[in-house]
Amino acid sequence: MNNNQYTDESIKSLDWKEHIRIRPGMYIGKLGDGSSNDDGIYILLKEIIDNSIDEFIMGYGKQIDVTIKSGKVTVRDYGRGIPLGKVIDCVSKINTGGKYDSKVFKKSIGLNGVGTKAVNALSNFFKVQSIRDGKIKSVEFKKGQLIIDEKIQKSTLRKGTKISFVPDETIFENFRFFNDYIKKMMMHYTYLNNGLTMNYNGEKFFSKNGLLDLLSDQINGNQVYPIIHLKGNDIEIAMTHLKDQYGESYSSFVNGQNTSMGGTHQSSFREAIVKTIREFYSKNFEASDIRQSIKAAISIKILEPIFESQTKTKLGSSEMGPNMSSIRSYVNDFIKVKLDNYLHKNPEIASAINDKILMAERERKDLAGIKKISRERAKKANLHNKKLRDCRIHYNDLKKEKRLETTLFITEGDSASGSITKSRDVNTQAVFSLKGKPLNSYGLTKKVVYENEEFNLIQAALNIENGLDELRYNNVVIATDADVDGMHIRLLLITFFLQFFPELIRQGHLYILQTPLFRVRNKSNTSYCYSIVEKKIAVDKLKGKVEITRFKGLGEISPHEFKEFIGKNIRLDPIILNKEKTISDMLKFYMGKNTPSRQEFIIDNLQSQDTLIE
């Protein structure tokens, strides 16, 4: 008989900060260590900046200063400042804030009054200062608990709000901020808010042309025709088609929020493009041919947006606002009028689009037979062999709490994949086992994706044939040995994704798994070391007689040990695209026939590594 009694004593009430700290995923998505652009520390930063952006949108403060040093974040705006008598309430009482008054905050990013409170509760140090009317109010918290409440004092500082915080290391273990992720965030804020200046650690970010600048920076001259840029009162779009690239690529935003998972506005845009193009050319083109290799960005502003989660990555709203038109009809009407007019005024661009669609149509027909056969092969392979050991939860399961943790490990050899399979979390971690080295896909057409068994099965496992809308894993992790062969396999896989599915990398889904090179242990302690430097530190720390093991490959690491490296202490190196280099340039350098310059690059970098180790 079960002795656990369900009584009055079983019912517990948590205060606001305890609930956030016990269930942080409800408020900021996954935790992570900062290696992924959707890790919690970036959500904390975004929540604070979003409040400053809302001030800018309302016409107060044209500059936001962000500094990050030794894990401490400071955000300073020059808006109206929080009403001094309500500073404590606004950062520590759920459902308290100015955004419930639509007259004060119109078309803001967040309306539920949770964001800043979550940052407060999840920070080891949190300080807010509000300056307005020649006065300043300062308060300080620790893990959501008020520890310093200074009286209102006179001040000569510019009005506005300054918030500083340090994420709690007991929640965000071994966290680190990646500059590339933060710079991308700063750029997005300026693209979407003309006239706003973002200063990050002394670097200035500013955009004159909004989404036109966003697309220009991303594609770096790789477009078929000049970018089409259209603006309305509450909508802005930029679009073109890319050379030598497959699939569709979208950046979408609502009230300045980057909706990386899309939503109503993005699906409406995709539909409107097809409808307008068909009507303009009076041809019933296939939707996939029209959108093949499209690169576009859309930003809309609506009243009281509804997002599908607290992290606000997918728009769920269907209406522009109370008693207003639907988002679908609004986007459709805008595209129909503005894009149609643009194409009539720019016949050379209209001709280029027509040629691109016809080319996509020819390629689709050429691939039709191969696609059908390859899908059957992929289906049969997944059913009858062990290429893919799947997990139970997937990234496209939007309602599942752990969807952001879903991971596919792409590994080489039976022993390595076997160790990962035995030690993985079967709910969120899947394993794909490679057979030998993948093909070098540089310069090949998409036909190879269907004809090559490994590529065909990887594409099917990820479910990305038609874009990332139904991507099955949030993290795609290349797990190969840290030797020459392993490095070569990494490069070949990255080449494959860059060539055919670059958005997987652009949207921050591709990583390299770090695994330890050494195990250093004595009778009572064991340390796993990822570099020669870490090994030296471990030997000095353990002292005395120690046993040092050099792992030559993943297959040598036992399943019991592997659990340490793919669990909460997992170390991932993100693959991040440098906006200054086009994909074609990168592939040509690393995978082309420029052997002398590549050899020189490798030698220079090896010398740098030697210097670092010494």
VMD Tcl script that draws the C-alpha trace (Angstrom):
set ca {
  {0.00 0.00 0.00}
  {1.26 3.48 -0.88}
  {2.08 5.46 2.28}
  {2.20 8.82 0.46}
  {-0.89 10.57 1.79}
  {-2.58 13.39 -0.16}
  {-3.56 15.77 2.66}
  {-3.79 19.49 3.39}
  {-0.05 19.45 4.08}
  {0.55 18.26 0.50}
  {-0.68 21.60 -0.89}
  {2.08 24.20 -1.15}
  {2.04 27.82 -2.29}
  {5.20 29.23 -3.83}
  {5.95 32.92 -4.00}
  {6.79 34.45 -7.39}
  {10.58 34.01 -7.24}
  {10.46 30.43 -5.94}
  {8.16 29.38 -8.76}
  {10.43 30.96 -11.40}
  {13.56 29.38 -9.90}
  {11.99 25.92 -9.65}
  {10.46 26.05 -13.16}
  {12.76 28.41 -15.14}
  {11.95 26.65 -18.42}
  {8.38 27.98 -18.26}
  {9.73 31.53 -18.43}
  {12.94 31.47 -20.47}
  {12.90 28.16 -22.36}
  {16.01 26.02 -21.95}
  {18.89 26.95 -19.66}
  {22.13 26.01 -21.45}
  {25.63 27.44 -21.03}
  {25.50 30.11 -23.74}
  {26.74 27.96 -26.63}
  {23.29 28.12 -28.28}
  {21.66 31.39 -29.34}
  {18.41 30.38 -27.62}
  {20.05 29.60 -24.27}
  {18.57 31.24 -21.20}
  {21.26 33.86 -20.61}
  {20.40 35.48 -23.96}
  {16.71 35.42 -23.11}
  {17.52 37.26 -19.86}
  {19.44 39.91 -21.80}
  {16.68 40.22 -24.38}
  {13.97 40.63 -21.76}
  {15.75 43.66 -20.30}
  {16.59 45.21 -23.67}
  {13.00 44.67 -24.88}
  {11.74 47.04 -22.19}
  {14.15 49.70 -23.42}
  {13.07 49.06 -27.02}
  {9.45 49.59 -26.00}
  {10.46 53.01 -24.64}
  {12.08 53.84 -27.99}
  {8.99 52.70 -29.90}
  {6.90 55.05 -27.80}
  {9.25 57.91 -28.74}
  {11.50 58.08 -25.68}
  {15.27 57.57 -25.87}
  {17.20 56.99 -29.11}
  {20.16 55.18 -27.58}
  {20.63 51.98 -25.56}
  {23.99 51.07 -24.02}
  {24.81 47.42 -23.32}
  {27.96 46.25 -21.59}
  {28.95 42.72 -20.64}
  {32.09 42.13 -18.61}
  {33.06 39.09 -16.54}
  {29.52 37.74 -16.73}
  {27.91 40.99 -15.53}
  {25.35 42.58 -17.86}
  {24.35 46.25 -17.79}
  {21.63 47.81 -19.93}
  {21.11 51.58 -19.85}
  {18.39 53.41 -21.75}
  {17.37 57.05 -21.86}
  {13.62 56.66 -21.87}
  {11.09 57.88 -19.32}
  {12.39 55.78 -16.44}
  {10.18 53.58 -14.24}
  {7.86 55.62 -11.99}
  {9.96 55.94 -8.84}
  {7.31 54.74 -6.43}
  {6.78 51.54 -8.40}
  {10.36 50.42 -9.13}
  {10.29 47.50 -6.69}
  {6.85 46.37 -7.84}
  {7.79 46.47 -11.53}
  {10.73 44.10 -11.08}
  {9.37 41.79 -8.38}
  {5.59 41.51 -8.62}
  {4.09 39.27 -11.29}
  {1.35 40.90 -13.38}
  {2.59 44.38 -12.50}
  {3.76 46.85 -15.15}
  {2.85 49.67 -17.50}
  {2.20 47.43 -20.50}
  {-1.27 46.53 -19.31}
  {-2.23 50.11 -20.23}
  {-2.33 50.12 -24.03}
  {-2.42 53.91 -24.03}
  {1.05 53.98 -22.47}
  {2.62 51.09 -24.40}
  {1.25 50.49 -27.90}
  {2.44 47.57 -30.02}
  {5.07 46.54 -27.47}
  {6.98 43.25 -27.52}
  {5.71 41.79 -24.27}
  {2.47 42.33 -22.41}
  {2.46 39.76 -19.61}
  {4.71 41.54 -17.09}
  {6.91 38.48 -16.49}
  {10.22 39.10 -18.29}
  {12.05 41.43 -15.89}
  {10.81 39.47 -12.88}
  {12.25 36.28 -14.38}
  {15.63 38.01 -14.84}
  {15.50 39.19 -11.23}
  {14.64 35.75 -9.84}
  {17.29 33.97 -11.93}
  {20.14 36.37 -11.15}
  {22.64 36.17 -8.34}
  {22.86 39.96 -8.53}
  {20.16 42.28 -9.88}
  {20.18 46.06 -9.57}
  {17.77 48.55 -11.08}
  {18.12 52.33 -11.12}
  {15.41 54.64 -12.41}
  {16.10 58.30 -13.09}
  {13.31 60.77 -13.80}
  {12.17 64.23 -12.72}
  {15.68 65.01 -11.41}
  {15.56 62.10 -8.95}
  {16.92 58.54 -8.76}
  {15.62 55.36 -7.13}
  {17.97 52.37 -6.70}
  {17.17 48.87 -5.47}
  {19.18 45.67 -5.40}
  {18.14 42.01 -5.29}
  {19.79 38.61 -4.88}
  {17.95 35.65 -6.43}
  {14.75 37.71 -6.38}
  {15.11 38.70 -2.73}
  {15.27 42.46 -2.03}
  {18.48 43.24 -0.14}
  {19.01 46.98 -0.68}
  {16.26 49.60 -0.94}
  {17.76 53.07 -1.23}
  {15.67 56.15 -0.63}
  {14.81 58.43 -3.54}
  {17.59 60.97 -4.01}
  {18.28 63.97 -6.20}
  {20.22 63.28 -9.41}
  {21.73 65.17 -12.32}
  {21.92 62.05 -14.51}
  {19.98 61.80 -17.77}
  {16.57 60.28 -17.29}
  {16.08 56.62 -18.07}
  {16.58 53.16 -16.58}
  {19.76 51.25 -15.80}
  {19.62 47.55 -14.98}
  {22.59 45.33 -14.09}
  {22.49 41.60 -13.43}
  {24.67 38.51 -13.12}
  {22.98 35.22 -14.06}
  {22.88 32.73 -11.20}
  {25.61 30.13 -11.79}
  {23.71 27.52 -9.78}
  {21.08 27.64 -12.57}
  {23.22 28.58 -15.60}
  {26.24 26.37 -14.96}
  {29.54 27.42 -16.56}
  {27.74 30.01 -18.67}
  {29.55 32.24 -21.16}
  {28.34 34.95 -23.54}
  {29.23 34.58 -27.23}
  {29.93 37.94 -28.85}
  {28.62 36.77 -32.23}
  {25.19 36.00 -30.79}
  {24.97 39.33 -28.97}
  {26.14 41.34 -31.98}
  {23.47 39.65 -34.09}
  {20.90 40.63 -31.45}
  {22.13 44.25 -31.51}
  {21.94 44.36 -35.31}
  {18.40 43.00 -35.32}
  {17.29 45.67 -32.89}
  {18.68 48.43 -35.12}
  {17.34 46.91 -38.37}
  {13.87 46.95 -36.87}
  {14.01 50.34 -35.21}
  {15.21 53.06 -37.59}
  {16.91 55.86 -35.70}
  {17.93 53.66 -32.77}
  {21.60 53.42 -31.78}
  {22.77 50.33 -29.89}
  {26.17 50.50 -28.19}
  {27.61 47.15 -27.15}
  {30.96 47.12 -25.32}
  {31.99 50.25 -27.20}
  {30.85 49.06 -30.64}
  {28.11 51.07 -32.32}
  {25.19 49.54 -34.24}
  {22.87 51.63 -36.40}
  {20.75 50.99 -39.48}
  {19.43 53.53 -42.00}
  {17.45 51.20 -44.21}
  {15.88 48.61 -41.91}
  {15.24 45.20 -43.45}
  {17.08 46.22 -46.62}
  {20.25 46.44 -44.50}
  {19.44 43.13 -42.82}
  {19.21 41.26 -46.12}
  {22.19 43.07 -47.62}
  {24.38 42.08 -44.67}
  {23.23 38.46 -44.78}
  {23.62 37.79 -48.51}
  {26.58 40.04 -49.30}
  {25.85 40.44 -53.01}
  {24.76 36.88 -53.75}
  {21.30 37.85 -55.05}
  {19.79 37.25 -58.50}
  {18.32 40.76 -58.63}
  {18.41 43.89 -56.41}
  {16.59 43.51 -53.11}
  {12.93 44.56 -53.23}
  {12.17 46.74 -50.20}
  {8.57 47.69 -49.39}
  {7.24 49.58 -46.36}
  {3.81 50.38 -44.95}
  {2.50 51.81 -41.69}
  {2.82 48.60 -39.69}
  {4.60 46.33 -42.13}
  {7.97 46.14 -43.86}
  {9.35 43.49 -46.20}
  {12.58 42.88 -48.09}
  {13.06 40.03 -50.54}
  {15.17 38.61 -53.34}
  {16.21 35.23 -54.77}
  {19.70 33.87 -54.20}
  {22.19 32.34 -56.62}
  {23.31 28.75 -56.16}
  {21.18 28.15 -53.06}
  {18.29 25.83 -52.34}
  {15.24 26.04 -50.13}
  {13.54 29.04 -48.57}
  {14.97 31.43 -46.01}
  {13.00 33.88 -43.87}
  {13.68 36.30 -41.05}
  {10.44 37.38 -39.41}
  {9.66 39.85 -36.65}
  {6.69 41.04 -34.61}
  {6.94 44.36 -32.77}
  {10.72 44.04 -33.01}
  {10.79 40.47 -31.69}
  {12.66 37.94 -33.84}
  {10.14 35.14 -34.37}
  {12.65 32.46 -35.38}
  {9.89 29.83 -35.51}
  {7.76 32.00 -37.78}
  {4.02 32.04 -37.19}
  {0.93 33.64 -38.68}
  {2.69 36.59 -40.31}
  {5.38 34.45 -41.97}
  {2.93 31.87 -43.33}
  {0.73 34.72 -44.59}
  {3.73 36.25 -46.36}
  {4.66 32.96 -48.05}
  {1.07 32.58 -49.24}
  {0.82 36.19 -50.44}
  {4.03 35.95 -52.50}
  {2.69 32.93 -54.39}
  {-0.71 34.51 -55.01}
  {0.73 37.83 -56.22}
  {3.34 36.24 -58.51}
  {0.74 33.97 -60.13}
  {-1.58 36.90 -60.79}
  {1.19 39.17 -62.09}
  {2.48 36.64 -64.64}
  {-0.96 35.09 -65.27}
  {0.60 31.66 -64.81}
  {-0.26 28.94 -62.32}
  {3.32 28.37 -61.15}
  {3.98 25.74 -58.46}
  {4.33 27.42 -55.06}
  {7.64 25.59 -54.45}
  {9.07 26.93 -57.74}
  {8.14 30.52 -56.83}
  {9.71 30.28 -53.39}
  {12.75 28.20 -54.35}
  {15.93 30.00 -53.15}
  {13.92 32.98 -51.87}
  {15.53 35.10 -49.16}
  {13.12 37.42 -47.39}
  {12.42 39.32 -44.20}
  {9.09 40.52 -42.86}
  {8.32 42.73 -39.90}
  {4.86 43.67 -38.65}
  {3.51 45.61 -35.69}
  {0.28 44.55 -34.02}
  {-1.64 45.32 -30.85}
  {-1.35 42.80 -28.03}
  {0.50 39.99 -29.85}
  {-0.06 36.42 -28.73}
  {3.04 34.21 -28.81}
  {3.06 30.45 -28.43}
  {5.54 30.54 -25.53}
  {7.23 32.95 -23.14}
  {10.34 32.95 -25.37}
  {8.18 34.55 -28.12}
  {9.70 32.67 -31.07}
  {6.41 31.94 -32.86}
  {3.45 34.25 -33.40}
  {0.06 32.73 -32.64}
  {-2.09 35.83 -33.19}
  {-4.54 35.81 -36.08}
  {-5.72 39.44 -35.72}
  {-3.84 42.73 -36.01}
  {-5.60 43.87 -32.85}
  {-9.07 44.18 -31.31}
  {-11.70 44.99 -33.96}
  {-9.04 45.04 -36.69}
  {-8.42 42.96 -39.82}
  {-6.79 39.54 -39.77}
  {-3.02 39.31 -40.17}
  {-3.52 37.07 -43.20}
  {-5.70 39.56 -45.09}
  {-3.53 42.51 -44.01}
  {-0.31 40.91 -45.32}
  {-2.03 39.64 -48.47}
  {-3.49 43.05 -49.31}
  {-0.16 44.80 -48.72}
  {1.85 42.37 -50.89}
  {-0.78 42.31 -53.63}
  {-0.73 46.08 -54.06}
  {2.91 46.98 -53.29}
  {4.70 44.06 -54.94}
  {2.47 44.14 -58.02}
  {3.13 47.87 -58.45}
  {6.87 47.34 -57.94}
  {7.08 44.64 -60.62}
  {5.18 46.78 -63.12}
  {7.60 49.66 -62.50}
  {10.69 47.40 -62.66}
  {10.30 45.08 -65.68}
  {13.94 43.95 -65.58}
  {13.45 42.58 -62.04}
  {10.15 41.01 -63.06}
  {11.97 39.26 -65.90}
  {14.72 37.99 -63.57}
  {12.10 36.54 -61.18}
  {10.34 34.83 -64.06}
  {13.62 33.28 -65.25}
  {14.42 32.07 -61.71}
  {11.00 30.43 -61.37}
  {11.35 28.66 -64.71}
  {14.78 27.37 -63.69}
  {13.35 26.03 -60.41}
  {10.56 24.36 -62.39}
  {13.05 22.57 -64.64}
  {15.11 21.41 -61.65}
  {12.01 20.15 -59.86}
  {10.91 18.10 -62.85}
  {14.41 16.68 -63.29}
  {14.42 15.59 -59.63}
  {10.85 14.28 -59.49}
  {11.65 10.64 -60.21}
  {14.76 10.58 -58.02}
  {12.87 12.16 -55.09}
  {10.19 9.48 -55.12}
  {12.71 6.66 -55.08}
  {14.86 8.34 -52.40}
  {11.88 8.89 -50.08}
  {11.03 5.20 -50.29}
  {14.65 4.30 -49.59}
  {14.77 6.63 -46.59}
  {11.50 5.27 -45.21}
  {12.67 1.67 -45.61}
  {16.08 2.42 -44.06}
  {14.54 4.06 -40.99}
  {12.18 1.14 -40.51}
  {14.63 -1.72 -41.01}
  {18.05 -0.69 -39.83}
  {19.78 1.24 -37.08}
  {21.04 4.28 -38.97}
  {18.78 6.44 -36.82}
  {18.09 5.75 -33.16}
  {15.34 8.26 -32.63}
  {14.12 10.04 -29.50}
  {10.57 10.50 -28.21}
  {10.28 14.31 -28.26}
  {11.01 16.45 -31.31}
  {11.62 20.13 -32.01}
  {8.46 20.42 -34.11}
  {6.38 19.20 -31.14}
  {5.51 22.79 -30.26}
  {3.58 21.91 -27.11}
  {6.31 19.72 -25.56}
  {8.22 21.33 -22.70}
  {11.64 19.86 -23.58}
  {11.49 20.47 -27.33}
  {14.39 22.97 -27.16}
  {16.63 20.24 -25.74}
  {16.08 17.87 -28.68}
  {19.40 16.83 -30.18}
  {20.58 14.66 -33.06}
  {24.14 13.38 -32.73}
  {25.72 12.59 -36.10}
  {28.56 10.21 -35.35}
  {30.94 7.84 -37.12}
  {31.38 4.10 -36.57}
  {29.45 1.49 -34.62}
  {31.45 1.76 -31.38}
  {31.04 5.54 -31.02}
  {27.36 5.54 -31.94}
  {26.85 2.56 -29.62}
  {28.36 4.40 -26.65}
  {26.24 7.51 -27.26}
  {23.11 5.42 -27.81}
  {23.55 3.61 -24.49}
  {24.23 6.78 -22.51}
  {21.79 9.24 -24.15}
  {18.49 10.61 -22.85}
  {15.99 8.65 -24.96}
  {13.40 11.41 -24.58}
  {15.40 14.18 -26.24}
  {18.57 12.74 -27.79}
  {18.75 10.81 -31.08}
  {21.77 9.25 -32.81}
  {22.52 9.01 -36.54}
  {25.36 6.65 -37.45}
  {27.49 7.49 -40.48}
  {28.98 4.78 -42.66}
  {32.45 5.92 -43.62}
  {33.32 9.41 -44.82}
  {30.57 11.46 -46.48}
  {30.93 12.62 -50.07}
  {32.51 16.02 -50.73}
  {29.43 17.83 -52.03}
  {31.17 21.07 -53.00}
  {30.02 22.26 -56.41}
  {27.43 19.49 -56.80}
  {23.72 20.04 -57.48}
  {20.91 19.03 -55.14}
  {20.50 15.86 -57.14}
  {23.30 14.38 -55.02}
  {21.22 14.82 -51.85}
  {18.76 12.25 -53.16}
  {21.20 9.95 -54.93}
  {23.71 9.67 -52.07}
  {22.38 7.33 -49.37}
  {24.01 9.08 -46.40}
  {22.82 12.57 -47.44}
  {19.35 11.29 -48.30}
  {18.97 9.66 -44.88}
  {20.34 12.68 -42.99}
  {17.88 14.93 -44.83}
  {15.03 12.54 -44.02}
  {16.05 12.24 -40.35}
  {16.10 16.02 -39.96}
  {12.94 16.45 -42.07}
  {14.34 19.51 -43.87}
  {13.70 18.73 -47.53}
  {11.27 21.66 -47.78}
  {12.87 24.00 -45.26}
  {13.15 24.21 -41.48}
  {9.46 24.55 -40.65}
  {9.28 20.90 -39.56}
  {12.86 20.48 -38.30}
  {12.83 17.56 -35.87}
  {15.82 18.49 -33.65}
  {16.79 21.87 -32.26}
  {20.45 20.91 -31.95}
  {22.26 19.05 -34.73}
  {25.58 17.94 -33.25}
  {28.50 16.54 -35.22}
  {30.20 14.03 -32.90}
  {33.45 12.77 -34.46}
  {36.89 11.87 -33.19}
  {39.32 14.70 -32.51}
  {41.82 13.36 -35.05}
  {42.55 14.09 -38.72}
  {39.83 11.75 -40.00}
  {37.30 13.13 -37.53}
  {38.13 16.70 -38.53}
  {37.75 15.79 -42.20}
  {34.32 14.28 -41.58}
  {33.27 17.45 -39.74}
  {34.35 19.57 -42.69}
  {32.51 17.36 -45.18}
  {29.28 17.51 -43.14}
  {29.52 21.28 -42.71}
  {30.07 21.58 -46.47}
  {26.92 19.53 -47.07}
  {24.82 21.76 -44.82}
  {26.31 24.99 -46.19}
  {25.74 23.85 -49.76}
  {22.15 22.68 -49.45}
  {20.72 23.74 -46.06}
  {22.55 26.93 -44.97}
  {19.60 28.11 -42.86}
  {20.27 25.26 -40.46}
  {23.54 27.05 -39.67}
  {22.22 30.61 -39.98}
  {19.50 29.90 -37.44}
  {21.99 28.42 -34.96}
  {21.17 24.71 -35.06}
  {24.56 23.16 -35.96}
  {27.27 22.34 -33.39}
  {30.45 20.37 -32.83}
  {30.53 18.12 -29.76}
  {33.55 18.60 -27.54}
  {34.73 15.41 -25.91}
  {37.62 15.05 -23.47}
  {41.09 14.21 -24.75}
  {42.36 13.01 -21.37}
  {41.19 11.39 -18.16}
  {43.29 12.23 -15.11}
  {42.51 10.33 -11.90}
  {43.82 9.09 -8.61}
  {42.18 6.77 -6.07}
  {39.59 9.34 -4.98}
  {39.07 11.83 -7.84}
  {38.66 11.86 -11.63}
  {39.00 14.83 -13.98}
  {38.16 14.88 -17.68}
  {40.30 17.31 -19.66}
  {39.53 18.86 -23.04}
  {43.00 20.27 -23.73}
  {46.64 19.96 -22.74}
  {46.21 23.04 -20.55}
  {43.32 21.46 -18.65}
  {45.37 18.26 -18.26}
  {48.25 20.19 -16.66}
  {45.85 21.91 -14.26}
  {44.24 18.58 -13.31}
  {47.60 16.90 -12.66}
  {48.70 19.80 -10.42}
  {45.37 19.75 -8.58}
  {45.22 16.01 -7.91}
  {48.95 15.77 -7.08}
  {50.67 12.59 -6.09}
  {50.38 9.47 -8.21}
  {47.89 9.97 -11.01}
  {46.78 7.85 -13.94}
  {46.52 9.67 -17.27}
  {44.50 8.16 -20.12}
  {44.55 9.64 -23.64}
  {41.28 9.00 -25.47}
  {42.11 8.27 -29.11}
  {38.50 8.14 -30.25}
  {34.89 8.31 -29.10}
  {34.64 4.53 -29.20}
  {37.17 4.29 -26.36}
  {34.89 6.22 -23.99}
  {32.56 3.92 -22.09}
  {28.79 4.58 -22.08}
  {29.00 5.28 -18.34}
  {31.58 8.00 -18.96}
  {29.84 9.33 -22.06}
  {26.82 10.19 -19.95}
  {28.99 12.88 -18.33}
  {29.71 14.53 -21.68}
  {26.27 14.61 -23.29}
  {24.23 15.41 -20.18}
  {23.94 18.71 -18.33}
  {27.71 19.28 -18.66}
  {27.70 18.93 -22.45}
  {30.17 21.21 -24.24}
  {29.16 22.39 -27.69}
  {30.98 24.63 -30.15}
  {28.43 26.44 -32.34}
  {29.02 26.77 -36.08}
  {28.51 30.49 -36.73}
  {28.51 32.14 -40.15}
  {30.60 35.27 -40.54}
  {28.41 37.84 -42.32}
  {31.46 39.23 -44.11}
  {31.98 36.05 -46.13}
  {29.52 34.54 -48.56}
  {28.87 30.82 -48.42}
  {30.25 30.36 -51.92}
  {33.49 32.12 -50.94}
  {33.90 29.94 -47.85}
  {33.24 26.71 -49.72}
  {35.63 27.71 -52.49}
  {38.40 28.43 -49.97}
  {38.00 25.34 -47.81}
  {36.81 22.79 -50.36}
  {38.02 24.15 -53.72}
  {41.35 23.78 -55.53}
  {43.22 26.65 -53.86}
  {45.64 24.26 -52.13}
  {48.60 26.64 -51.53}
  {46.56 29.39 -49.83}
  {44.69 26.81 -47.74}
  {47.93 25.17 -46.65}
  {49.29 28.56 -45.61}
  {46.12 29.21 -43.60}
  {46.41 25.86 -41.80}
  {50.09 26.35 -40.98}
  {49.46 29.85 -39.58}
  {46.65 28.58 -37.37}
  {48.66 25.59 -36.15}
  {51.42 27.99 -35.09}
  {48.86 30.05 -33.19}
  {47.65 26.95 -31.36}
  {51.21 25.98 -30.39}
  {51.77 29.43 -28.96}
  {48.55 29.18 -26.97}
  {49.46 25.80 -25.48}
  {52.90 26.99 -24.40}
}
mol new
graphics top color blue
foreach p $ca { graphics top sphere $p radius 0.5 }
foreach p [lrange $ca 0 end-1] q [lrange $ca 1 end] { graphics top cylinder $p $q radius 0.2 }
display resetview
